[in-house]
Amino acid sequence: RGVVLNRGEEVHLFDDVHIDREADAQGRPLHLQTEMLVIWPKSEYAETDLPVRVSSDGDWLAGSGMELWYQRPAHARFRGRVQAELQPADEARP
């Protein structure tokens, strides 16, 4: 579910938020899961103050919140106690 505010300047997604990015020449596939995400499309920025989990090819990272700049190259800042599991390169991809 979601709400678009200020003529598309701000988008609030809530409840069971899942965002998927397919793999391409510039990056691996990515799955993001949280209960709430606020997106500012023109700034290519999103954030949540709720638990978030990001996974890709067997690797995952989880935190109690996140700031995400999703323009290429994308980068994020995770809040709170962060946990991660990274697979060795030869095991991460078949």
Chimera marker file (.cmm) of the C-alpha trace (Angstrom):
<marker_set name="trace">
<marker id="1" x="0.000" y="0.000" z="0.000" r="1" g="1" b="0" radius="0.5"/>
<marker id="2" x="1.083" y="3.545" z="-0.504" r="1" g="1" b="0" radius="0.5"/>
<marker id="3" x="0.260" y="7.226" z="-0.676" r="1" g="1" b="0" radius="0.5"/>
<marker id="4" x="1.568" y="9.807" z="-3.137" r="1" g="1" b="0" radius="0.5"/>
<marker id="5" x="1.944" y="13.300" z="-1.656" r="1" g="1" b="0" radius="0.5"/>
<marker id="6" x="2.809" y="16.761" z="-2.972" r="1" g="1" b="0" radius="0.5"/>
<marker id="7" x="2.079" y="15.885" z="-6.619" r="1" g="1" b="0" radius="0.5"/>
<marker id="8" x="4.535" y="13.010" z="-6.641" r="1" g="1" b="0" radius="0.5"/>
<marker id="9" x="7.305" y="14.735" z="-4.698" r="1" g="1" b="0" radius="0.5"/>
<marker id="10" x="6.981" y="12.197" z="-1.869" r="1" g="1" b="0" radius="0.5"/>
<marker id="11" x="5.778" y="8.572" z="-1.866" r="1" g="1" b="0" radius="0.5"/>
<marker id="12" x="4.981" y="6.643" z="1.337" r="1" g="1" b="0" radius="0.5"/>
<marker id="13" x="4.886" y="2.845" z="1.069" r="1" g="1" b="0" radius="0.5"/>
<marker id="14" x="3.732" y="0.900" z="4.115" r="1" g="1" b="0" radius="0.5"/>
<marker id="15" x="2.710" y="-2.481" z="5.509" r="1" g="1" b="0" radius="0.5"/>
<marker id="16" x="4.649" y="-5.213" z="3.703" r="1" g="1" b="0" radius="0.5"/>
<marker id="17" x="7.037" y="-3.323" z="1.389" r="1" g="1" b="0" radius="0.5"/>
<marker id="18" x="9.096" y="-5.376" z="-1.074" r="1" g="1" b="0" radius="0.5"/>
<marker id="19" x="11.288" y="-3.760" z="-3.719" r="1" g="1" b="0" radius="0.5"/>
<marker id="20" x="13.162" y="-5.813" z="-6.297" r="1" g="1" b="0" radius="0.5"/>
<marker id="21" x="15.857" y="-4.759" z="-8.740" r="1" g="1" b="0" radius="0.5"/>
<marker id="22" x="16.842" y="-7.138" z="-11.511" r="1" g="1" b="0" radius="0.5"/>
<marker id="23" x="20.490" y="-7.801" z="-12.236" r="1" g="1" b="0" radius="0.5"/>
<marker id="24" x="22.034" y="-5.818" z="-15.063" r="1" g="1" b="0" radius="0.5"/>
<marker id="25" x="25.495" y="-5.038" z="-16.416" r="1" g="1" b="0" radius="0.5"/>
<marker id="26" x="26.084" y="-2.616" z="-13.531" r="1" g="1" b="0" radius="0.5"/>
<marker id="27" x="24.893" y="-4.670" z="-10.584" r="1" g="1" b="0" radius="0.5"/>
<marker id="28" x="23.544" y="-7.805" z="-8.971" r="1" g="1" b="0" radius="0.5"/>
<marker id="29" x="19.853" y="-8.427" z="-8.287" r="1" g="1" b="0" radius="0.5"/>
<marker id="30" x="18.606" y="-6.848" z="-5.074" r="1" g="1" b="0" radius="0.5"/>
<marker id="31" x="15.628" y="-7.427" z="-2.776" r="1" g="1" b="0" radius="0.5"/>
<marker id="32" x="14.650" y="-4.898" z="-0.084" r="1" g="1" b="0" radius="0.5"/>
<marker id="33" x="12.035" y="-5.653" z="2.582" r="1" g="1" b="0" radius="0.5"/>
<marker id="34" x="10.650" y="-3.366" z="5.296" r="1" g="1" b="0" radius="0.5"/>
<marker id="35" x="7.332" y="-2.258" z="6.790" r="1" g="1" b="0" radius="0.5"/>
<marker id="36" x="7.579" y="1.395" z="5.715" r="1" g="1" b="0" radius="0.5"/>
<marker id="37" x="9.578" y="3.331" z="3.135" r="1" g="1" b="0" radius="0.5"/>
<marker id="38" x="9.420" y="7.023" z="2.240" r="1" g="1" b="0" radius="0.5"/>
<marker id="39" x="10.724" y="7.876" z="-1.240" r="1" g="1" b="0" radius="0.5"/>
<marker id="40" x="11.614" y="11.268" z="-2.736" r="1" g="1" b="0" radius="0.5"/>
<marker id="41" x="11.789" y="10.399" z="-6.473" r="1" g="1" b="0" radius="0.5"/>
<marker id="42" x="13.365" y="13.667" z="-7.716" r="1" g="1" b="0" radius="0.5"/>
<marker id="43" x="16.193" y="13.339" z="-5.180" r="1" g="1" b="0" radius="0.5"/>
<marker id="44" x="16.533" y="9.596" z="-5.846" r="1" g="1" b="0" radius="0.5"/>
<marker id="45" x="16.498" y="9.106" z="-2.080" r="1" g="1" b="0" radius="0.5"/>
<marker id="46" x="14.504" y="6.851" z="0.264" r="1" g="1" b="0" radius="0.5"/>
<marker id="47" x="14.517" y="6.136" z="3.996" r="1" g="1" b="0" radius="0.5"/>
<marker id="48" x="12.896" y="4.127" z="6.751" r="1" g="1" b="0" radius="0.5"/>
<marker id="49" x="13.075" y="4.225" z="10.544" r="1" g="1" b="0" radius="0.5"/>
<marker id="50" x="11.810" y="0.645" z="10.778" r="1" g="1" b="0" radius="0.5"/>
<marker id="51" x="13.742" y="-2.625" z="10.453" r="1" g="1" b="0" radius="0.5"/>
<marker id="52" x="14.964" y="-3.277" z="6.931" r="1" g="1" b="0" radius="0.5"/>
<marker id="53" x="16.622" y="-6.229" z="5.216" r="1" g="1" b="0" radius="0.5"/>
<marker id="54" x="18.457" y="-6.120" z="1.897" r="1" g="1" b="0" radius="0.5"/>
<marker id="55" x="19.515" y="-9.337" z="0.179" r="1" g="1" b="0" radius="0.5"/>
<marker id="56" x="21.341" y="-10.272" z="-3.009" r="1" g="1" b="0" radius="0.5"/>
<marker id="57" x="22.731" y="-13.579" z="-4.282" r="1" g="1" b="0" radius="0.5"/>
<marker id="58" x="22.803" y="-15.202" z="-0.835" r="1" g="1" b="0" radius="0.5"/>
<marker id="59" x="24.248" y="-12.122" z="0.916" r="1" g="1" b="0" radius="0.5"/>
<marker id="60" x="22.063" y="-10.085" z="3.280" r="1" g="1" b="0" radius="0.5"/>
<marker id="61" x="22.282" y="-7.040" z="5.499" r="1" g="1" b="0" radius="0.5"/>
<marker id="62" x="19.730" y="-5.916" z="8.116" r="1" g="1" b="0" radius="0.5"/>
<marker id="63" x="19.421" y="-2.821" z="10.284" r="1" g="1" b="0" radius="0.5"/>
<marker id="64" x="16.909" y="-0.919" z="12.390" r="1" g="1" b="0" radius="0.5"/>
<marker id="65" x="16.578" y="1.783" z="9.721" r="1" g="1" b="0" radius="0.5"/>
<marker id="66" x="18.172" y="2.934" z="6.485" r="1" g="1" b="0" radius="0.5"/>
<marker id="67" x="18.949" y="5.902" z="4.283" r="1" g="1" b="0" radius="0.5"/>
<marker id="68" x="19.220" y="4.964" z="0.591" r="1" g="1" b="0" radius="0.5"/>
<marker id="69" x="20.561" y="7.020" z="-2.302" r="1" g="1" b="0" radius="0.5"/>
<marker id="70" x="19.509" y="4.893" z="-5.256" r="1" g="1" b="0" radius="0.5"/>
<marker id="71" x="21.069" y="6.730" z="-8.173" r="1" g="1" b="0" radius="0.5"/>
<marker id="72" x="23.945" y="4.780" z="-9.753" r="1" g="1" b="0" radius="0.5"/>
<marker id="73" x="26.127" y="3.938" z="-8.014" r="1" g="1" b="0" radius="0.5"/>
<marker id="74" x="23.599" y="3.316" z="-5.245" r="1" g="1" b="0" radius="0.5"/>
<marker id="75" x="24.717" y="3.540" z="-1.633" r="1" g="1" b="0" radius="0.5"/>
<marker id="76" x="23.028" y="3.235" z="1.739" r="1" g="1" b="0" radius="0.5"/>
<marker id="77" x="23.551" y="4.018" z="5.407" r="1" g="1" b="0" radius="0.5"/>
<marker id="78" x="22.038" y="1.540" z="7.852" r="1" g="1" b="0" radius="0.5"/>
<marker id="79" x="21.000" y="2.595" z="11.353" r="1" g="1" b="0" radius="0.5"/>
<marker id="80" x="21.241" y="0.859" z="14.697" r="1" g="1" b="0" radius="0.5"/>
<marker id="81" x="22.756" y="-2.525" z="15.256" r="1" g="1" b="0" radius="0.5"/>
<marker id="82" x="23.507" y="-3.906" z="11.788" r="1" g="1" b="0" radius="0.5"/>
<marker id="83" x="23.815" y="-7.591" z="11.006" r="1" g="1" b="0" radius="0.5"/>
<marker id="84" x="25.116" y="-9.083" z="7.778" r="1" g="1" b="0" radius="0.5"/>
<marker id="85" x="25.962" y="-12.393" z="6.205" r="1" g="1" b="0" radius="0.5"/>
<marker id="86" x="28.227" y="-12.444" z="3.173" r="1" g="1" b="0" radius="0.5"/>
<marker id="87" x="28.815" y="-15.596" z="1.164" r="1" g="1" b="0" radius="0.5"/>
<marker id="88" x="32.254" y="-16.389" z="-0.274" r="1" g="1" b="0" radius="0.5"/>
<marker id="89" x="32.383" y="-15.345" z="-3.949" r="1" g="1" b="0" radius="0.5"/>
<marker id="90" x="32.491" y="-18.929" z="-5.256" r="1" g="1" b="0" radius="0.5"/>
<marker id="91" x="29.369" y="-19.887" z="-3.196" r="1" g="1" b="0" radius="0.5"/>
<marker id="92" x="27.323" y="-16.733" z="-3.788" r="1" g="1" b="0" radius="0.5"/>
<marker id="93" x="26.685" y="-17.373" z="-7.462" r="1" g="1" b="0" radius="0.5"/>
<marker id="94" x="26.067" y="-20.747" z="-9.106" r="1" g="1" b="0" radius="0.5"/>
<link id1="1" id2="2" r="1" g="1" b="0" radius="0.2"/>
<link id1="2" id2="3" r="1" g="1" b="0" radius="0.2"/>
<link id1="3" id2="4" r="1" g="1" b="0" radius="0.2"/>
<link id1="4" id2="5" r="1" g="1" b="0" radius="0.2"/>
<link id1="5" id2="6" r="1" g="1" b="0" radius="0.2"/>
<link id1="6" id2="7" r="1" g="1" b="0" radius="0.2"/>
<link id1="7" id2="8" r="1" g="1" b="0" radius="0.2"/>
<link id1="8" id2="9" r="1" g="1" b="0" radius="0.2"/>
<link id1="9" id2="10" r="1" g="1" b="0" radius="0.2"/>
<link id1="10" id2="11" r="1" g="1" b="0" radius="0.2"/>
<link id1="11" id2="12" r="1" g="1" b="0" radius="0.2"/>
<link id1="12" id2="13" r="1" g="1" b="0" radius="0.2"/>
<link id1="13" id2="14" r="1" g="1" b="0" radius="0.2"/>
<link id1="14" id2="15" r="1" g="1" b="0" radius="0.2"/>
<link id1="15" id2="16" r="1" g="1" b="0" radius="0.2"/>
<link id1="16" id2="17" r="1" g="1" b="0" radius="0.2"/>
<link id1="17" id2="18" r="1" g="1" b="0" radius="0.2"/>
<link id1="18" id2="19" r="1" g="1" b="0" radius="0.2"/>
<link id1="19" id2="20" r="1" g="1" b="0" radius="0.2"/>
<link id1="20" id2="21" r="1" g="1" b="0" radius="0.2"/>
<link id1="21" id2="22" r="1" g="1" b="0" radius="0.2"/>
<link id1="22" id2="23" r="1" g="1" b="0" radius="0.2"/>
<link id1="23" id2="24" r="1" g="1" b="0" radius="0.2"/>
<link id1="24" id2="25" r="1" g="1" b="0" radius="0.2"/>
<link id1="25" id2="26" r="1" g="1" b="0" radius="0.2"/>
<link id1="26" id2="27" r="1" g="1" b="0" radius="0.2"/>
<link id1="27" id2="28" r="1" g="1" b="0" radius="0.2"/>
<link id1="28" id2="29" r="1" g="1" b="0" radius="0.2"/>
<link id1="29" id2="30" r="1" g="1" b="0" radius="0.2"/>
<link id1="30" id2="31" r="1" g="1" b="0" radius="0.2"/>
<link id1="31" id2="32" r="1" g="1" b="0" radius="0.2"/>
<link id1="32" id2="33" r="1" g="1" b="0" radius="0.2"/>
<link id1="33" id2="34" r="1" g="1" b="0" radius="0.2"/>
<link id1="34" id2="35" r="1" g="1" b="0" radius="0.2"/>
<link id1="35" id2="36" r="1" g="1" b="0" radius="0.2"/>
<link id1="36" id2="37" r="1" g="1" b="0" radius="0.2"/>
<link id1="37" id2="38" r="1" g="1" b="0" radius="0.2"/>
<link id1="38" id2="39" r="1" g="1" b="0" radius="0.2"/>
<link id1="39" id2="40" r="1" g="1" b="0" radius="0.2"/>
<link id1="40" id2="41" r="1" g="1" b="0" radius="0.2"/>
<link id1="41" id2="42" r="1" g="1" b="0" radius="0.2"/>
<link id1="42" id2="43" r="1" g="1" b="0" radius="0.2"/>
<link id1="43" id2="44" r="1" g="1" b="0" radius="0.2"/>
<link id1="44" id2="45" r="1" g="1" b="0" radius="0.2"/>
<link id1="45" id2="46" r="1" g="1" b="0" radius="0.2"/>
<link id1="46" id2="47" r="1" g="1" b="0" radius="0.2"/>
<link id1="47" id2="48" r="1" g="1" b="0" radius="0.2"/>
<link id1="48" id2="49" r="1" g="1" b="0" radius="0.2"/>
<link id1="49" id2="50" r="1" g="1" b="0" radius="0.2"/>
<link id1="50" id2="51" r="1" g="1" b="0" radius="0.2"/>
<link id1="51" id2="52" r="1" g="1" b="0" radius="0.2"/>
<link id1="52" id2="53" r="1" g="1" b="0" radius="0.2"/>
<link id1="53" id2="54" r="1" g="1" b="0" radius="0.2"/>
<link id1="54" id2="55" r="1" g="1" b="0" radius="0.2"/>
<link id1="55" id2="56" r="1" g="1" b="0" radius="0.2"/>
<link id1="56" id2="57" r="1" g="1" b="0" radius="0.2"/>
<link id1="57" id2="58" r="1" g="1" b="0" radius="0.2"/>
<link id1="58" id2="59" r="1" g="1" b="0" radius="0.2"/>
<link id1="59" id2="60" r="1" g="1" b="0" radius="0.2"/>
<link id1="60" id2="61" r="1" g="1" b="0" radius="0.2"/>
<link id1="61" id2="62" r="1" g="1" b="0" radius="0.2"/>
<link id1="62" id2="63" r="1" g="1" b="0" radius="0.2"/>
<link id1="63" id2="64" r="1" g="1" b="0" radius="0.2"/>
<link id1="64" id2="65" r="1" g="1" b="0" radius="0.2"/>
<link id1="65" id2="66" r="1" g="1" b="0" radius="0.2"/>
<link id1="66" id2="67" r="1" g="1" b="0" radius="0.2"/>
<link id1="67" id2="68" r="1" g="1" b="0" radius="0.2"/>
<link id1="68" id2="69" r="1" g="1" b="0" radius="0.2"/>
<link id1="69" id2="70" r="1" g="1" b="0" radius="0.2"/>
<link id1="70" id2="71" r="1" g="1" b="0" radius="0.2"/>
<link id1="71" id2="72" r="1" g="1" b="0" radius="0.2"/>
<link id1="72" id2="73" r="1" g="1" b="0" radius="0.2"/>
<link id1="73" id2="74" r="1" g="1" b="0" radius="0.2"/>
<link id1="74" id2="75" r="1" g="1" b="0" radius="0.2"/>
<link id1="75" id2="76" r="1" g="1" b="0" radius="0.2"/>
<link id1="76" id2="77" r="1" g="1" b="0" radius="0.2"/>
<link id1="77" id2="78" r="1" g="1" b="0" radius="0.2"/>
<link id1="78" id2="79" r="1" g="1" b="0" radius="0.2"/>
<link id1="79" id2="80" r="1" g="1" b="0" radius="0.2"/>
<link id1="80" id2="81" r="1" g="1" b="0" radius="0.2"/>
<link id1="81" id2="82" r="1" g="1" b="0" radius="0.2"/>
<link id1="82" id2="83" r="1" g="1" b="0" radius="0.2"/>
<link id1="83" id2="84" r="1" g="1" b="0" radius="0.2"/>
<link id1="84" id2="85" r="1" g="1" b="0" radius="0.2"/>
<link id1="85" id2="86" r="1" g="1" b="0" radius="0.2"/>
<link id1="86" id2="87" r="1" g="1" b="0" radius="0.2"/>
<link id1="87" id2="88" r="1" g="1" b="0" radius="0.2"/>
<link id1="88" id2="89" r="1" g="1" b="0" radius="0.2"/>
<link id1="89" id2="90" r="1" g="1" b="0" radius="0.2"/>
<link id1="90" id2="91" r="1" g="1" b="0" radius="0.2"/>
<link id1="91" id2="92" r="1" g="1" b="0" radius="0.2"/>
<link id1="92" id2="93" r="1" g="1" b="0" radius="0.2"/>
<link id1="93" id2="94" r="1" g="1" b="0" radius="0.2"/>
</marker_set>
